[in-house]
Amino acid sequence: MTVYEEMLAHLDSEQVKKQFAMLYGAGDTICRLQAERYKELVNRHQKFFGNAEALHMISAPGRMEIGGNHTDHNHGKVLAASASLDTLACVSKRKDSFVRVRSEGYPLIELDLRTLNPRDNEKGRTAGLIRGVADRMVQLGYAVGGYEATITSSVVSGSGLSSSAAYEVMTCAILDALYNQGKMDFKEAAMISQYAENVHFGKPSGLLDQMASAAGGLVTVDFKEEKPLVRAMNYDFAARGYAIVVVAPGGSHANLTDHYAAIPQEMKQIAKMLGGNVLRDVSEEKFMASLGALRGKVSDRAILRAIHFYQENARVDRQVEALEKDDIQAFFKEIIASGRSSFMYLQNIYAFPDQQPLSLALALAEEKLEGRGAWRVHGGGFAGTTLNFVPVDLVEPFVETMQAAFGSRSCLILNIRPEGAYELK
């Protein structure tokens, strides 16, 4: 029996069915669809790469940002969760330093991990993420080496669930499983992943995306210290009668890098004027007392964004407290307030006045859900997605409304996945 035949048989076992239920949700249909997805990936790996001594099935989830919009890069607080959509790899080890990757819908990627310096031609490319993860792992004393991987992903690029973070965290898990006996903890995996995205990929992201993907489950994270404080939470929105629906209204991400980069830059500009490196270094009282001195030296937008930071940090604490008390209406109040602050103060709902799909998605959500749920921008903003907590009896009309406005593939109904990076056992 080949390793491929063994894996295909294993994917029909009761042991694997239980893992599918944990990762993707309970139900025979979900289990069957995931088994088919995994088997297809195994067959594609055999077709592309041939003989293998062993196979590893490794996945990492997308993430949902529930509270703390644009606070992580200034060492603030967030409430986040891993999503039931993932980036999945079938992996076999090589005996050299070459990496060969076939991702569904993309050409073969080949790179040699003997050289790990950032390359300009890999900025914004998957090869940069792989080389970046390996680079940082070596800096930290981990072993790296070659592998072949066939990859598929339900974390669609542009879905607002951070496909890049899922890919980075998955790459960490691959190199950890193949060369380090799985000894890396999730915080280190997240920080390695952020390094890859910042330095090799060229995107100035905070740590929220990678931490939520690596940690798994619903977590509250405080980024004040170099190694963030992560606390797991236990809250079942479905059991309280609410579905989590992410809406992608279809805005273009082109020409938005400067808009995203300006948010942390403007916050840090104010922090440095007040004696800190990031806003978390400066008390809210000192900031408010300095408003007169700041005006004229920084833009009013920068001041508004700082106000958002301080208020959003406090909101995360109230969101966590509300969930711990099982006061979902108080939680929804804070979610809506977070969204309004992002719209008015942070100003990341649209970049161009004639292109406002997020604004429209938020307006439609408010019209459908007011008094019965919550809605807010999800993640980076400008042309991304919205996060909505929808009563189960309203899910169908809510989705119909959004699909009528934004298309049949605009809505994702998600569960919170309890595990971060995961190797099928």
N, C-alpha and C positions, 0 to 999 in steps of 0.2 A: 504494500500500500504506500503510495507516494505521500509526501507532506501535504500536497494539494487535496488528495482524496481524504486524508485524515481530517483536514480542516473543514472540508465540505460536510463530512459526516458529523463532525462536532457541532456545526452550526444548527443541526436539527435536534440537538440534545436538550433535555430538560434543564441542565445546568446553564446553557446559553439562553434559553427562553427566559429564565429568571433575571439574567443580566440585561436582556433587552427590555424587559418590563421596568427595571430600575432606571435604565438610561433614557428610554423613549416614551414610557407610559404603558399602562396595563392594557390588555385586550388582545384577542387572537389576531385581529387584523393587523395591528401594529407589529406584533411579533412576526407574522408571516411576511410583511413588507420589509422589515429589517433583515430577516433571514435571506430574502431574495436579493436585497441590496448587498449584503456581505458576500454572498455566493458569487454574484456577478463580479465583484471586485477581485475575489480570489481567482476566478477564471480569467479575468483580464490580466492579472499579474502573471499567471502562467503563460499566457499568450505573449506578453511583452518581454518577460525576463527569463522564462524557462526554468531550468533546474534550481532548486533551493534546498538548503539543509534544514531550514526551519522557517515557519511563517509567524509573524506577529500581526495582530489586528489591533491598531491603536487609534483612539479618537480623542478629540478635544472639542468642547462645546463652544458655541457662540455665547454672547453675554447680553444681559439686559441691564441697563442703568435705570434704577428705580428712583433713587434720590441722590442729589449731589451733582447737579449739572455744571460741568466745567469747574470743579473744585480740586480735583486730584493733582493737577499740575502746579497748584500753589499750596500743596500739602494739606488739603482740606479733608473733609469726611464724605463718604458715599454710602449708599445702600444699593447693592447690586446682586445679580443672580446669574447663574449659568442657565442657558436655554437648552431645550430638548432637541435642538438642531446641532449638528456637529460636522467637523471635518474628519474624515475617516481614511486611514491608510492601511493597506496590506503591505507588509515590509519584510524583506529578507536581507540578511547581512552579507556584505562583501568582504573580501580578504585584503582589500587595498583601501586607498583613501578617496576613491571616487564615489560620488553620489549621482544616481540616475533616477529621475522622478518623472512619472507620467501621470499628470492630473487630467481628469475628465474634461474634454473640450479644449485642451491646450497641448502644444508640442512638447517633445521630450526636453527636459532640463538636465544638463550634465555639468558638474563642477568638481574640482579637485580640492579637497580640504587640506592639502599640504601648504597652501597659501591662504591666509585668512584676513588680509588687509582689506578694508572697504574699497570698493571699485565704483567709479562714477557710472559706468555702464550698467551697474546693477541697482542703482537708485530706482525705487518704485517697482522693482521686479522681484519675483519669488526667489530667484537665486540669491538676492541680497538678504532675504530673511533667513535662508538656510545657512549661508556663510556667516551671517551675523550671529546666529545662535551658536554655531560651532566656535566662532571667534571668542565670544564671551565665556563659553564653557571652558575652553583651554586656558583663558586668563585666570579662571577660578580654580584650576587644577583638575578639571574633569577630563576624561579620555573621550576622544571622538574618532570616528572612522567612517568608512564607506558603507553605503547601503543602497538598495533599490526599493522604490516605493511606488505603488499605484494608488492614486488618491481620488476620492470623490468627496463632494461637500454639499450639504443642504444649507450651509451658512452662505447664502448667495452674496456675492460682492455687491455692495450698495444697499444691502438689506438693513443696515443700521445695527447689526448684531456682531459686528467686528470680525469679519472673515480673516483679516490679517492676524489678529491676536490668536484666534483659534489655530491658524496655521503655525504660528510661532510656538505656541504651547505644545502642539502636537509634535513639532520637530524636536523640541526639548525632550519630550517623552520618548521619542524614537531613539535618540542618541543615549538617553539615560538607560533605557531598557537594553539596548544592544551592547553598550560599552561600560556601564557603571552600576550594574546590578539594581537599577531602580532606586538609588539612594537619595536622589534629589528631592528636597521638599518643595511644596507648591509655591512658597514665597520666592525662593531662589529661581524657580522656573519662570515666574512672572517677571522678575527683574531682568533675567537673561533675555527674555522675549522683548521687553521694552527696549533694551540696549540694541537688539537687532533692528527694531523698527526705527529708532531714533538715528542710529549711527550708520547702518548699512542701507536701510530702505529709504531713509531721508525724510521720515514723517515725524514731526515734533509732538508725539502723543504723550499724555500722562500715563499713569500706571493702572488706571481703573480697568481698562479692557482686559489686559493680560491677567490682572489679579483675579477678576471675576471668573475668567475662563479656567484659570489654574486651580482656584480654590474649590469650585463647585458649590452647588446649593445656594441658599439665600444668605448673604453675609453683609455685615456692616464693617467698613474699613476706615481706619484713621491713618492718613498718610503723613502725620506730623513727624515721625521719626524715620530714619533711613530705611529701617526694616519695618514696614507698616504693621499696625495692630489690626488683626483680622478676627472678628468674632462671628461664629456661626449662629444663625437664627433659625427657628423652626416655626414656619407659618404656612398654612395650606390655604391659599386663596380659593381653590376649587371647592374645598370643603365648606367655605363660607358662601358659596354660590356665585363666584366671579371667575370669569375667564380673562386671561391676559392676551390682548390683541395688539399686535404691532402693525401699523399701517404705513406703507411705503407709497407716498403720493407721486413719486416719479420725477422729482426734480433732478437736474443735471449737476454732477459733482465737478464739472469742468471749471477751471479758473477760480477755485475756492480755497486753495492752499493758503493764500495770504490772509483770507478772512479767518480761517481757523487759527493760524499762527498769531494773529493780532490779539486774540483773547488772552492767552498766557503772557504775551509780551507786555500788554498794557497793564495787567495786574501786577506783574513783576516790576514794571517801571515805577508804579506808585510805592511798592514795597521798598525799593532801593532808595527812593527819596525820603522815606521815613526810617531808614536805618536797618532794613531787613533785606533778605534775598527773595523771599516769597511773602505773600500776604499773611500766611500763618505765623510769620515771625513778628508781626505787628499787631498789637491789640486793636480791637474795634474802637475802643475809646480813644486811643491815640489817633487813629485814622479820622474819626469824626471830628476831633478837635483840630485837625490839620486841614479841613476842607478849604478854608479861606486861603491858606498858603498854597494849596495844590492848584486851585483854579488859576488858569492862565499859564501854568507851567506844564500841565498835562491836559489832555482833552477831557471835556465833560463826559464823553463816552467811557473813558478809562475810569473815571470816578464812579459812574453808574455800575460798571462791571465789578468794581471793588465792593460797592454796596451789595450787589448780588452775592458775591462770595461770602461775605460775613452773614448775611441773612440765610443763605442756603446751608451753610454749616450748621446753624442753629436749627434749621428745618429738619435736617437729617436726624438730629437727636430727638426731635419731637416725633418723627416718623417711626423711629425705632421704639420709642416709649409707647406709642399708640399700638403698634403690633404686639408688644409684650403684654399690654393690657387687653388685647383682643378688641380694641376700639377701632373698628375699620372705618367708621365715618370720620373720626378724627384723623386717621391716616389719609383718607381721600382728600380731606380739606388741605392737608399739607402738600399732597401731590399736585393739586390744582394750583396752589399758591406758588409752588416751584415752577410750574409751567408759565404762570403769569410773570414771574420775576425774570425768567429766561426771555420772554417776549419783550418786556418793558425795559429792563435794566441790563441784562447780559446782551440782548439784541442779537441773538443767533437763530432767529426763526426764518429770516430771509436775507439775502445779500443784495438782490436787485428788486426794486419796487414793482416791476412789471412781471416778476416771476415769484409767486408766493404759494406754491402748493402746500407747504407745511401750515401756513396760516389758514388756508382753506380747510385742511384736514382737522385742525384744532377747532375751527368754528363749527364744522359739522359734528364733531364729537361732543362739543358742548351742547349743541341743539338736541342731540339724541340722548345724552347721558345726564344732563344737569339734574342733580338731586339723587342720582342712583348709581353713580360710578365716578371715575376720575380720568383725566387725560393730561398729557404733558408732552413736550418735545423729548425725544429719546436720543441721548448721546450728543454727538457733535453739533447737529443742527444744520441750518442753512439749506441743505437739500437732502436731508436724511429721512427719518421716520418719526412717527409719534407712538407713544406708549399709552394704552388704554386699558382700564379695568372695567369690564363690561358684565353686568348681571347676565346669568346664563339664559334667562328668558328673552334678553334683548340681543343676544349674539347674532342671530339670523338677520333681523332687520338692520342692525348696526353694520354688519358685513355687506349687506345688500346696498346700503347707502354709500359706503366707501367704494365698493366696486363699481357702482354706477358713475361715480365721480372720477375714479382713478384707474379703473380697469380690473379685470377678473383675477389678476395675480397680485393685487395690492395688499392683501390681508394675510397675516400669519397668526394663527392661534397657537399659543405656546404653553408648555409646561416648564416648571423649574426642575432642572436636572440635578440630582443630589451629588454627583461626582464631577470633578474636573477632568483632567487628562486621565485616560483609562485604557488599560490593556485587557482585552477579552481573555478570560481565564478558561 
